[in-house]
Amino acid sequence: MSGLSPGLRIAGRYELRRRLGAGGMGEVWLAAAGEAEFALKLLAPAIAGNPRAVALLQAEFKRTRALRHPNIIRVHDFHAAPGQACIVMQYLPGGDLRQWRQRPLDALMPALLAVCDALEYAHRRGVIHRDLKAANVLLDGRGVACLGDFGVAAVQDATGPETRGGGSLAWAGPQQRAGEPPAIADDVYGFGALLVEMLTGAPPAHAGMELPAKDGSGRALPDGLRRLLAASLDAEPARRPAGMAAVRSALEEAASELSGASPLIRPLKRQPAAAVAAQAPPPSRAGASAAGLPGPVVFAALGVLLLIVLGVVFLLPRLVPEPAPALPKPPPAAATAAGQDEAQRLAAEDVLGELLPLDDELRGLAAERWGGEDWREARRLIDSGDARYRERDYTGAAADYAQALAHLRQLRPRVPEALAAALAAGQAALVAGDQAEANSQFELALVLEPGNAEALRGLKRSAALPELMPLLEAAAAAEAAGELATAEAKYAAALQLDGDWPGLRDKLAGLRARLARERYARHMAQGFEALAQGRLAAARTAFQAALRVQPGDAEATAALGQVDSERRLQRVVALERQAREREAAEDWDGAAAAYRQALAIDATLASSRQGLERAQARAELLRRLDATLAARDSLNDERNWQQARALADEARAVTPKGPALSRRIAELELALKVAATPVPVRLLSDNLTDVVIYKVGDLGRFSERTLELRPGRYVAVGRRAGYRDARRSFLVAADGSTPPIVVRCEEPI
C-alpha cells in the first residue's frame, strides 16, 4: 500500500512502526502512542475516499466495540479523515493460530475453548462471526487466544445485501455460501472447519470429505471429537450442534477422553441473529408462514417429517446397533450451581460493559501518557479480570473489573490537570528546542481539549524551531569562541522568529540547559550500563540522578520501573530457590514461609502457589505424626489405634517421602504393632476390694489375677464398703516388665 511507512503519524497521535499484514481492502500496522502499542487497520488509499468502504469499516468497528469479552479483540477508536480511515485495535504480539496448526490436540484445546467462549458470548448478543479460520484467531504474549476480524459479521435484524454470503469460502457452510440469512449454525460449521484446519493444516476441501482420525502428533482422535466434527460439518444446519455451548461441552468431553457414549448433540434450529439475541421462543406455524413459507408447503413438509419419524421409530432400531445408555442427568444441585455460574458471568460482563466504554474514552484522551499509577493499576486489574474470566472465576473477574472501573473514574476528573501538564511540557520542550517533544505535548493537549489556543500557538512556535535552533546554536558557538558580536546578531535574528522565547534573552540559562542535557545523558548511560551488568543499586542511583536533572522524564521513569521489575524477579527467583532447598531438607514450615514471601511479590506465580500448598500439607502431616507418636501410650484404645493406622497409611502414600517422614512412619508402624500385641499383667488385691479397670471391665474381688493387656496406660479403681476408693494409674510395658499392680482399699472412712 503506497503512502504508509514507518514513522508516519495517523490522527496526529499514532506513529506507525511496522506492517503486520495486508488484505484486499488495506493493511494492518503496529503503531505506538507514547509507550502504548496498538494495531491499526487502515483502508487502502485507493478506497479510503469511498464512502461505502469507510461505512463498512466503521460498521465493523461498531460491531466489534459492542462485544466486550476477554477472548474477543478489543477496538478502541475509529478515525476517518479525507483519504484516510482506520480502526485502532488492541495489539496482540503472539501472531495468529496458524502457527499452531497440526499440534497435538491437548495443546490446541485452550485456544479452541477460548474461541468457543467468545462465539457463545457474541451469539448471545446477536452477532454471527461468519469468518472463522486460524488467521482470524490472534494470540497475546501468553498464548491466550482472542477472536478478531468481524469484518463480515452479521448483527441482529441484518437483512441487507452486505449480509449475504461473505467470509472465506473454504471455511463457510453451504447456507452461508448460498447467501441464506446468517444463523448460529453458520458459525458452528465454521468452527468445525477451523477444527479440521488445526488438526490437518487445511480446512475441509468439500462437504462429505473424510474427516481426520488423528491429531498432529499421530494420536487417534477421541470418538467424541470425531462425532463433533461430523455433526458440526453436517450439510444440514438442523443436524449440527445447538450452539457453541453444546460444542464446548462436546469438545471438553472429547478432550477428557471419557469412555462410553457421549451425550447426544442437540440439533440447532436455524434462526437469525436477532432472534438469538432476544432469546425468543421458536416461531409458531403462523410465524413461519409470515416469514415466507406458504401454508401448503408447511403442511407438506410436516407430512414428510411424519413419515421420516415413523421410519426412525419402526425401521431404524432394526438397522443400527442398540445405542449406549444415556448419561445420567445432572442432579438438581449441579443445575443450581450452573445457574449461579451463569448469573456470576453475566454480572462480570455487566461490569465489563460499563468499564470498557470509559476505558476507550480515556484511551482516546491518551491516558496512558498522563494517568500514572491509576492507569497502570487499572490496566493490571483489567488483565487480571480477563485472566479470571477465562478461568471461569466470574466473581473474581467482576471484582477486578469493578476495582479497575474505580481507578478509571479517578482519572476522568484529572483531564484539566493533564491538559495543563501537557501544555507545560510542550512549553518546556520548546525551550529545550525539542520539536518532536513539543509537537507531541501540544498534540496531546489538543487531544485533551480540541482547539486549545495555547496548544495551537505552541505548535506554531514549534514550526519555527528548525530555523530558530540553528541560529541559537550558532549564537552559542560564537559565544563560546568569544565572537560576541556575531552571537548578538544571531540572538537578534532568533528574537525576530520567536519573541516569546524565554531563554533567548538569557544566555546563561541557555548554557545551563545544555549542561543539564549533558548530565542527563551521562546519568542515563551510566544507569543502563549498570543495569546491563546486574548492578541494580548503581542503576537506580544513576536513573534517579537523571530524574533530578530532568524531572518527569518518561525514559528515566521507565528505566526505574525496569530496575524495580528486575529486583522483584531476582527476589522471586531467590525465594523459590530457598523454598526448594528447605523442601529438600524437609523444613516444610520454612519452605512455606519462603513461598509466601514469593507470592507476596507476585500473587500469580503458579509454581509458588503449588509449592505453598505442598509445603503446608507436608508440614501438617508431620505435625500429626509427631502428635500421634507423642501419645503412643493411648494406642491401647481401639479408636485411637485405628486413627493412627489410617494416618500411617496416609503418610505411606506420600511421595517422595524423605528421611524425616520415613523415620516417623517407621516409628508409628512399630508403635502400632506394639500397641496391638497384649502382654501378661499381674494384679494383686485383698479379696475384699471390687476392682474395675477402665477400658477392660469389672474384675470383681480376687487376691491375685493375671490379665492379657495391650501395652499402654490404664486406670484401675478399687471399691470397698467403709473404705475410700483406691485409684491406680499404671503403664503396661510392651516388654512384659510391668511390676505387679496392687489395688486394695485400705483407708477406712
C-alpha positions in Angstrom: 0.0 0.0 0.0 1.6 3.3 -1.1 1.6 6.2 1.3 2.2 4.2 4.5 5.6 3.9 6.0 7.3 3.7 9.4 7.2 7.0 11.3 4.0 8.2 9.7 1.6 9.7 12.3 -2.1 8.8 12.0 -4.7 11.0 13.6 -1.9 13.2 14.9 -1.2 10.6 17.6 -0.4 7.1 16.4 3.0 6.6 14.9 3.4 3.7 12.5 6.2 1.2 13.4 5.9 -1.8 11.1 3.4 -3.6 8.9 1.7 -6.6 10.5 -0.3 -7.9 7.5 -2.3 -7.0 4.4 -5.6 -7.9 2.8 -7.8 -6.9 -0.1 -9.1 -3.7 1.5 -6.0 -2.5 3.3 -3.2 -3.2 5.8 -2.7 -3.7 9.5 0.2 -1.8 11.1 1.7 -1.8 14.5 1.6 1.7 15.9 2.6 3.5 19.1 1.1 6.3 21.0 3.5 7.2 23.7 4.5 4.0 25.4 1.3 2.2 24.4 1.2 -0.1 21.3 -1.8 -0.6 19.1 -2.8 -2.3 15.9 -4.2 -0.1 13.2 -6.4 -1.5 10.4 -6.2 1.1 7.6 -8.1 1.2 4.3 -6.0 1.2 1.2 -5.7 4.8 -0.2 -7.5 3.7 -3.4 -10.7 3.1 -1.5 -10.2 5.3 1.6 -12.2 8.0 -0.1 -15.0 5.7 -1.0 -17.9 6.5 1.4 -19.2 2.9 1.2 -15.8 1.4 2.1 -15.5 3.8 5.1 -19.0 3.0 6.2 -18.2 -0.7 6.1 -15.1 -0.2 8.2 -17.0 1.9 10.7 -19.7 -0.7 10.9 -17.1 -3.3 11.7 -15.8 -1.0 14.4 -19.2 -0.6 16.0 -19.9 -4.3 15.9 -16.7 -5.2 17.5 -16.7 -2.4 20.0 -20.2 -3.7 21.3 -18.6 -7.0 22.1 -16.8 -6.8 25.4 -15.3 -10.2 26.2 -11.7 -11.3 27.3 -11.4 -13.6 24.3 -12.6 -11.0 21.7 -10.0 -8.5 20.4 -10.8 -5.0 21.7 -11.2 -1.9 19.5 -10.6 1.5 20.9 -11.1 4.2 18.3 -12.2 4.9 14.7 -10.5 7.6 12.7 -11.7 9.0 9.4 -10.2 11.9 7.5 -10.0 12.8 3.8 -8.2 9.9 2.1 -7.6 8.0 5.4 -9.7 5.7 7.6 -8.7 3.2 10.2 -9.7 1.2 13.3 -7.5 1.4 16.4 -7.3 -2.1 18.0 -5.7 -4.0 20.8 -2.2 -5.2 19.7 -1.6 -8.9 20.3 2.1 -9.8 19.8 1.7 -13.6 19.6 0.7 -13.9 16.0 -2.3 -15.9 14.9 -3.4 -19.5 15.3 -2.0 -20.7 12.0 1.4 -21.3 13.7 -0.3 -23.9 16.0 -1.8 -26.0 13.2 -1.1 -29.8 13.5 -0.1 -29.5 17.1 -1.3 -32.3 19.5 -4.9 -32.0 20.5 -4.2 -31.2 24.1 -2.0 -28.3 23.1 -4.8 -26.9 20.9 -7.6 -27.3 23.5 -7.1 -24.0 25.5 -7.3 -21.9 22.3 -10.3 -23.8 20.9 -12.2 -23.5 24.2 -11.4 -19.7 24.2 -12.9 -19.4 20.7 -16.0 -21.3 21.9 -16.4 -18.9 24.8 -16.0 -15.8 22.5 -18.5 -17.1 20.0 -21.1 -18.1 22.6 -20.9 -14.6 24.0 -21.2 -13.0 20.5 -24.2 -15.2 19.7 -25.9 -14.1 22.9 -25.6 -10.5 21.6 -27.0 -11.4 18.2 -23.6 -11.3 16.3 -22.6 -14.1 13.9 -18.9 -14.0 13.0 -19.1 -15.9 9.6 -15.3 -15.9 9.0 -13.8 -18.5 11.4 -10.3 -19.5 10.5 -6.9 -19.8 12.1 -5.8 -16.5 10.6 -8.6 -14.6 12.4 -7.7 -16.0 15.9 -4.9 -13.9 17.4 -2.7 -14.7 20.4 -1.4 -12.4 23.1 2.0 -12.6 24.6 1.0 -15.5 26.9 -0.6 -17.6 24.1 -4.2 -16.7 25.1 -6.5 -16.8 22.0 -8.7 -13.8 21.0 -11.2 -13.8 18.2 -10.8 -11.0 15.7 -11.8 -9.7 12.3 -15.6 -9.1 12.5 -15.5 -7.5 9.0 -18.2 -9.8 7.6 -20.1 -10.4 10.8 -23.8 -10.1 10.9 -25.7 -8.2 13.5 -29.3 -8.7 14.6 -32.0 -7.9 12.2 -29.4 -7.7 9.4 -31.1 -8.4 6.1 -29.3 -6.1 3.6 -27.2 -7.4 0.7 -24.0 -6.9 2.7 -25.1 -9.8 5.0 -25.4 -12.3 2.1 -22.5 -14.7 1.7 -19.2 -13.3 2.7 -16.4 -14.9 4.6 -13.7 -17.3 3.4 -15.3 -19.9 1.2 -13.2 -22.9 2.4 -14.5 -22.3 5.9 -18.1 -21.3 5.0 -21.0 -23.7 5.3 -23.5 -24.4 2.5 -26.1 -22.0 3.7 -23.6 -19.1 4.0 -22.2 -19.8 0.5 -25.8 -19.9 -0.8 -26.5 -16.4 0.7 -29.1 -17.5 3.2 -29.7 -15.2 6.2 -26.9 -15.5 8.8 -27.5 -18.0 11.7 -25.6 -19.6 14.6 -25.4 -22.8 12.5 -23.0 -20.9 10.2 -20.5 -20.4 13.0 -20.9 -23.9 14.2 -20.0 -25.1 10.7 -17.1 -22.6 10.6 -15.8 -23.8 14.0 -15.8 -27.4 12.6 -13.9 -26.2 9.6 -11.4 -24.4 11.9 -11.0 -27.5 14.0 -10.2 -29.5 10.8 -7.7 -26.8 9.8 -6.0 -27.0 13.2 -5.8 -30.8 13.1 -4.7 -31.2 9.4 -3.2 -27.9 8.4 -6.0 -27.0 6.0 -9.8 -26.5 6.1 -12.2 -29.2 4.7 -11.8 -29.4 1.0 -15.5 -30.2 0.4 -18.7 -31.4 2.0 -18.6 -35.1 2.8 -14.8 -35.3 2.8 -13.2 -37.9 5.0 -12.6 -36.2 8.4 -9.3 -36.5 10.2 -8.8 -39.5 12.5 -5.6 -38.4 14.2 -4.2 -35.2 15.7 -0.8 -33.6 14.8 1.1 -36.0 17.0 -0.4 -39.0 15.3 -2.6 -39.9 18.2 -6.1 -41.2 17.4 -8.8 -38.6 18.0 -11.3 -39.5 20.7 -14.6 -40.8 19.3 -16.4 -37.8 20.9 -14.3 -35.4 18.9 -14.9 -37.3 15.6 -18.7 -37.2 16.3 -18.4 -33.4 17.0 -16.6 -32.9 13.7 -19.1 -34.9 11.7 -22.1 -33.1 13.4 -20.6 -29.6 13.1 -19.8 -30.1 9.3 -23.2 -31.6 8.5 -24.7 -30.1 5.4 -28.0 -29.7 7.2 -27.9 -27.0 9.9 -30.6 -28.8 11.9 -28.2 -31.7 12.5 -25.4 -29.5 13.7 -24.8 -28.9 17.5 -27.3 -26.5 19.0 -24.8 -23.7 19.6 -21.3 -23.0 20.9 -22.2 -24.1 24.5 -23.0 -27.6 23.1 -19.9 -27.5 21.0 -17.8 -26.6 24.1 -19.4 -29.4 26.1 -18.7 -32.0 23.5 -15.2 -30.6 23.0 -14.4 -30.9 26.7 -15.7 -34.4 26.9 -13.7 -35.5 23.9 -10.6 -33.9 25.2 -11.0 -35.7 28.5 -11.3 -38.9 26.5 -14.3 -40.1 28.5 -15.2 -43.7 28.0 -18.7 -44.7 26.8 -21.1 -42.9 24.6 -21.1 -39.1 24.7 -24.4 -37.2 25.3 -26.3 -36.5 22.2 -25.6 -33.2 20.5 -28.8 -31.3 20.2 -29.6 -30.2 16.7 -29.9 -26.4 16.1 -33.0 -24.8 14.7 -31.6 -22.3 12.2 -32.7 -18.8 13.2 -31.5 -15.3 12.5 -29.1 -13.5 14.8 -31.8 -11.1 16.0 -33.9 -13.9 17.3 -30.9 -15.4 19.1 -30.1 -12.1 20.8 -33.7 -11.7 22.0 -33.8 -15.3 23.2 -37.2 -15.6 21.5 -39.1 -18.8 21.6 -39.3 -20.9 18.3 -41.6 -19.2 15.8 -45.1 -20.6 15.5 -46.5 -22.0 12.4 -48.2 -18.7 11.6 -44.8 -17.0 12.2 -43.2 -19.4 9.7 -45.8 -18.7 7.1 -45.4 -15.0 7.6 -41.6 -15.4 7.1 -42.2 -16.6 3.6 -43.3 -20.3 3.7 -46.9 -20.8 2.3 -49.2 -22.9 4.4 -49.4 -25.8 2.0 -45.7 -26.0 1.9 -45.5 -26.1 5.7 -48.1 -28.9 5.9 -46.4 -30.9 3.1 -43.1 -30.6 4.9 -44.8 -31.8 8.1 -46.2 -34.8 6.3 -42.8 -35.7 5.0 -41.4 -35.2 8.5 -44.0 -37.5 10.0 -43.0 -40.3 7.5 -39.4 -39.9 8.5 -40.3 -40.1 12.2 -42.2 -43.3 11.6 -39.3 -44.7 9.7 -37.0 -43.9 12.5 -39.3 -45.4 15.1 -40.1 -48.7 13.4 -37.2 -49.3 11.0 -34.1 -47.7 12.4 -33.9 -49.9 15.5 -33.6 -52.9 13.3 -30.8 -51.4 11.2 -28.4 -50.0 13.8 -27.0 -51.5 17.0 -28.5 -50.5 20.3 -27.1 -47.2 21.5 -25.0 -46.9 24.6 -27.1 -45.9 27.7 -27.6 -42.2 28.1 -25.5 -40.4 30.6 -27.4 -39.6 33.8 -28.9 -36.2 34.1 -27.1 -33.8 36.4 -28.5 -33.6 39.9 -30.6 -30.5 40.8 -27.6 -29.1 42.8 -25.5 -29.1 39.6 -28.2 -27.3 37.8 -28.4 -24.7 40.6 -24.6 -24.3 40.5 -24.7 -23.8 36.7 -27.4 -21.1 37.2 -25.3 -19.4 39.8 -22.3 -19.6 37.5 -24.3 -18.0 34.6 -25.5 -15.2 36.9 -21.9 -14.5 38.0 -20.7 -14.5 34.4 -23.5 -12.0 33.4 -22.6 -9.9 36.4 -19.0 -9.8 35.3 -20.0 -8.9 31.8 -22.2 -6.1 33.1 -19.3 -4.5 34.9 -17.1 -5.0 31.9 -19.7 -3.4 29.7 -19.6 -0.3 32.0 -15.8 -0.4 32.2 -14.7 -0.6 28.6 -16.5 2.5 27.3 -14.8 4.6 29.9 -11.5 2.8 29.1 -12.0 3.6 25.5 -12.8 7.2 26.3 -9.6 7.6 28.4 -7.5 5.9 25.7 -8.9 8.4 23.3 -7.7 11.1 25.7 -4.2 9.4 25.7 -4.5 8.5 29.4 -1.5 6.1 29.1 0.6 9.2 28.9 -0.7 11.0 32.0 -2.8 8.5 34.0 0.1 7.4 36.2 -0.5 4.8 38.8 -4.2 4.8 38.5 -3.9 4.0 34.8 -1.3 1.3 35.3 -3.3 -0.3 38.2 -6.4 -0.2 36.0 -4.5 -2.0 33.2 -3.3 -4.6 35.7 -6.7 -5.2 37.1 -8.3 -5.5 33.6 -5.7 -8.1 32.7 -6.3 -9.9 35.9 -10.0 -9.8 35.4 -9.6 -11.1 31.9 -7.5 -14.0 33.2 -10.0 -14.8 35.9 -12.8 -14.7 33.4 -11.1 -17.1 31.1 -10.6 -19.4 34.1 -14.3 -19.1 34.8 -13.8 -17.3 38.1 -16.5 -14.8 37.2 -16.8 -13.5 40.8 -13.1 -12.7 40.9 -13.3 -11.2 37.4 -16.2 -8.9 38.4 -14.2 -7.7 41.5 -11.2 -6.9 39.4 -13.2 -5.1 36.8 -15.0 -3.1 39.5 -11.7 -2.0 41.0 -10.4 -1.1 37.6 -13.5 1.0 37.0 -12.9 2.8 40.2 -9.4 3.7 39.1 -10.6 4.9 35.7 -13.2 7.1 37.4 -10.5 8.7 39.4 -8.8 9.7 36.1 -11.7 11.4 34.3 -11.7 14.5 36.5 -8.0 14.8 36.1 -8.2 15.8 32.4 -7.8 19.5 33.1 -4.7 18.8 35.2 -3.3 16.6 32.4 -4.0 19.3 29.9 -2.1 21.8 32.0 0.8 19.4 32.3 0.9 18.7 28.6 0.9 22.5 27.8 3.7 23.0 30.4 5.7 20.1 28.9 5.2 21.5 25.4 6.5 24.8 26.5 9.4 23.1 28.2 10.2 21.2 25.0 10.1 24.4 23.1 12.6 25.9 25.5 14.8 22.8 25.1 14.5 23.1 21.3 12.9 19.6 21.1 10.5 20.0 18.2 9.3 16.3 18.3 8.5 16.5 22.1 6.9 19.9 21.7 4.7 18.7 18.9 3.9 15.6 20.9 2.9 17.5 24.0 0.9 20.2 22.2 -0.9 17.5 20.1 -1.7 15.7 23.4 -3.2 19.0 24.7 -5.3 19.2 21.6 -6.5 15.6 22.2 -7.5 16.6 25.7 -9.1 19.9 24.6 -9.6 20.3 20.8 -9.0 23.9 19.7 -7.0 24.9 22.8 -5.5 28.3 21.9 -2.2 27.8 23.8 -1.6 24.5 22.2 -2.2 25.9 18.7 0.2 28.8 19.5 2.7 26.2 20.8 2.5 24.2 17.5 3.0 27.4 15.5 6.1 28.3 17.6 7.4 24.7 17.3 7.1 25.0 13.5 9.7 27.8 13.7 12.2 25.7 15.6 14.1 24.2 12.6 15.0 27.8 11.6 15.4 29.1 15.1 17.6 26.4 16.6 20.5 26.8 14.1 20.5 30.4 15.0 20.7 29.7 18.7 23.4 27.1 18.1 25.4 29.4 16.0 25.0 32.1 18.7 26.1 29.7 21.4 29.1 28.6 19.3 30.0 32.2 18.7 29.7 33.0 22.3 32.0 30.0 23.2 34.5 31.3 20.7 34.3 34.7 22.1 32.7 36.2 18.9 30.2 38.2 20.9 29.1 40.5 18.0 28.2 37.5 15.9 26.4 36.0 18.8 24.4 39.1 19.4 23.4 39.2 15.7 22.3 35.6 15.8 20.3 36.1 19.0 18.6 39.2 17.4 17.6 37.2 14.4 16.2 34.4 16.6 14.2 37.0 18.5 12.5 38.1 15.3 11.3 34.5 14.8 10.0 34.0 18.4 9.8 37.0 20.6 8.3 34.8 23.4 11.4 32.6 23.6 12.3 32.9 27.3 15.8 31.6 27.1 16.6 33.8 24.2 17.2 36.8 26.5 19.3 34.8 28.9 22.5 33.4 27.5 23.4 31.9 30.8 20.2 30.0 31.0 20.9 28.5 27.6 24.3 27.3 28.8 22.8 25.8 31.9 20.2 24.0 29.8 22.9 22.5 27.7 24.9 21.3 30.7 21.7 19.8 32.2 21.1 17.8 29.0 24.6 16.5 29.1 24.3 15.4 32.7 21.0 13.7 31.9 22.5 11.8 29.1 25.5 10.8 31.2 23.4 9.6 34.1 21.2 7.6 31.7 24.2 5.9 30.0 25.6 5.1 33.4 22.3 3.7 34.6 21.9 1.4 31.5 25.4 0.2 31.8 24.9 -0.7 35.4 21.6 -2.4 34.6 23.2 -4.5 31.9 25.8 -5.6 34.4 23.2 -6.5 37.0 24.3 -3.8 39.4 20.8 -2.7 40.3 21.6 -0.4 43.2 24.0 1.6 41.0 21.5 1.6 38.1 18.8 3.0 40.4 21.1 5.7 41.7 22.0 6.8 38.1 18.4 6.9 36.9 17.3 8.9 40.0 20.1 11.3 39.3 18.8 11.6 35.7 15.3 12.3 37.0 16.7 15.1 39.2 18.2 16.6 36.1 15.1 16.1 34.0 12.1 15.6 36.4 9.3 13.5 35.0 11.3 12.2 32.1 9.5 9.3 30.6 12.6 7.3 29.6 14.2 7.7 33.1 10.9 6.8 34.8 10.6 3.7 32.6 14.2 2.7 33.3 13.5 2.9 37.1 10.5 0.7 36.5 12.7 -1.8 34.7 15.1 -1.8 37.7 12.2 -2.5 40.1 11.0 -5.3 37.9 14.4 -6.9 37.7 14.8 -6.6 41.5 11.4 -8.3 42.1 12.3 -11.0 39.6 15.7 -11.7 41.3 13.9 -11.7 44.7 11.3 -14.2 43.5 13.9 -16.5 42.0 15.9 -16.4 45.2 12.9 -17.1 47.3 11.8 -20.1 45.2 15.3 -21.5 45.3 15.4 -21.1 49.1 12.0 -22.8 49.3 13.2 -25.7 47.2 16.3 -26.1 49.4 14.2 -26.1 52.5 11.9 -28.7 50.9 14.9 -30.9 50.3 15.9 -30.6 53.9 12.2 -31.4 54.9 11.9 -28.0 56.6 8.4 -27.7 55.3 7.4 -24.7 57.5 10.5 -22.8 56.2 9.6 -23.7 52.6 6.0 -22.5 53.2 7.3 -19.2 54.6 9.6 -18.7 51.5 6.7 -19.5 49.1 4.5 -17.0 50.9 7.1 -14.3 50.5 7.4 -15.0 46.8 3.6 -14.8 46.4 3.5 -11.5 48.3 5.7 -10.2 45.5 3.7 -11.8 42.7 0.5 -13.5 43.6 0.1 -15.0 40.1 3.1 -17.4 40.5 1.7 -20.8 39.9 4.9 -22.6 41.0 5.0 -20.8 44.3 1.2 -21.3 44.9 1.6 -25.1 44.2 4.8 -25.2 46.4 3.0 -23.5 49.3 0.1 -26.0 49.1 2.6 -28.9 49.1 4.7 -27.5 51.9 1.7 -26.8 54.1 0.3 -30.2 53.6 3.6 -31.9 54.4 4.2 -29.8 57.5 0.7 -30.6 58.7 1.3 -34.3 58.1 4.5 -34.3 60.1 2.8 -32.4 63.0 0.0 -35.0 63.1 2.6 -37.9 63.1 4.5 -36.2 65.9 1.4 -35.7 68.0 0.4 -39.4 67.5 3.8 -40.6 68.4 3.9 -38.4 71.5 0.6 -40.0 72.6 1.5 -43.6 71.8 0.5 -44.7 75.3 -3.1 -44.1 74.2 -2.9 -46.6 71.3 -4.3 -49.3 73.5 -7.7 -47.6 72.9 -9.1 -49.2 69.7 -10.4 -46.0 68.3 -7.0 -44.3 68.8 -5.3 -47.3 67.2 -7.5 -47.2 64.1 -6.9 -43.4 63.7 -3.2 -43.9 64.0 -3.4 -46.8 61.5 -5.2 -44.5 58.9 -2.6 -41.8 59.5 0.2 -44.2 58.9 -1.4 -45.3 55.6 -1.9 -41.7 54.6 1.7 -40.9 55.2 2.9 -44.0 53.4 1.1 -42.9 50.3 3.0 -39.7 50.1 5.9 -39.5 47.5 8.6 -38.7 47.7 8.9 -39.2 51.5 12.3 -38.1 52.6 14.3 -39.4 55.7 12.3 -37.5 58.3 8.9 -38.7 57.1 10.2 -42.2 56.5 11.5 -42.3 60.1 8.2 -41.2 61.6 6.3 -43.7 59.5 8.6 -46.5 60.8 8.2 -45.3 64.4 4.4 -45.2 64.0 4.3 -48.6 62.4 6.3 -50.1 65.3 4.1 -48.3 67.9 1.0 -49.7 66.2 2.5 -53.2 66.2 3.5 -53.0 69.8 0.1 -51.5 70.9 -1.7 -54.4 69.2 0.2 -57.1 71.0 -1.2 -58.0 74.5 1.3 -58.8 77.3 0.5 -60.5 80.7 0.0 -58.2 83.7 -0.2 -59.5 87.3 -2.8 -57.9 89.6 -2.8 -58.2 93.4 -5.7 -57.4 95.8 -7.1 -58.5 99.1 -10.1 -60.5 98.0 -12.2 -57.8 99.7 -11.9 -55.0 97.2 -14.1 -54.8 94.0 -11.6 -54.0 91.2 -12.6 -52.2 87.9 -10.1 -51.4 85.1 -11.3 -48.7 82.7 -11.5 -49.9 79.0 -11.2 -53.5 80.3 -14.1 -54.2 82.7 -15.2 -55.2 86.2 -12.8 -57.8 87.7 -14.6 -58.3 91.0 -12.7 -59.5 94.1 -9.6 -61.5 94.0 -6.3 -62.0 95.7 -4.2 -62.4 92.6 -5.0 -62.4 88.9 -3.2 -62.2 85.6 -4.6 -60.4 82.5 -3.5 -60.1 78.9 -3.5 -56.3 78.2 -2.3 -54.3 75.2 0.6 -52.0 76.0 -0.4 -48.5 77.1 -1.8 -46.6 80.0 -4.7 -47.9 82.2 -6.6 -46.8 85.3 -7.7 -49.3 87.9 -10.2 -48.4 90.7 -10.9 -50.4 93.8 -14.1 -50.0 95.9 -14.9 -51.4 99.3 -17.7 -50.5 101.7 -16.5 -48.3 104.5 -13.2 -47.5 102.8 -12.0 -44.8 100.5 -11.8 -45.8 96.8 -8.3 -46.8 95.7 -7.3 -45.4 92.3 -4.2 -46.6 90.5 -2.9 -45.4 87.1 -0.3 -47.8 85.6 1.6 -48.2 82.3 1.7 -51.6 80.7 5.2 -52.0 79.1 5.5 -53.8 75.8 8.4 -55.9 77.0 6.4 -57.5 79.9 8.4 -55.7 82.6 5.4 -54.2 84.2 5.6 -54.9 88.0 2.5 -56.3 89.8 -0.3 -53.9 90.1 -1.7 -53.7 93.7 -5.3 -52.5 94.1 -6.6 -52.5 97.7 -8.9 -50.2 99.7 -7.0 -49.9 103.0 -8.1 -46.4 104.3 -11.2 -46.6 106.4 -13.7 -43.7 106.0 
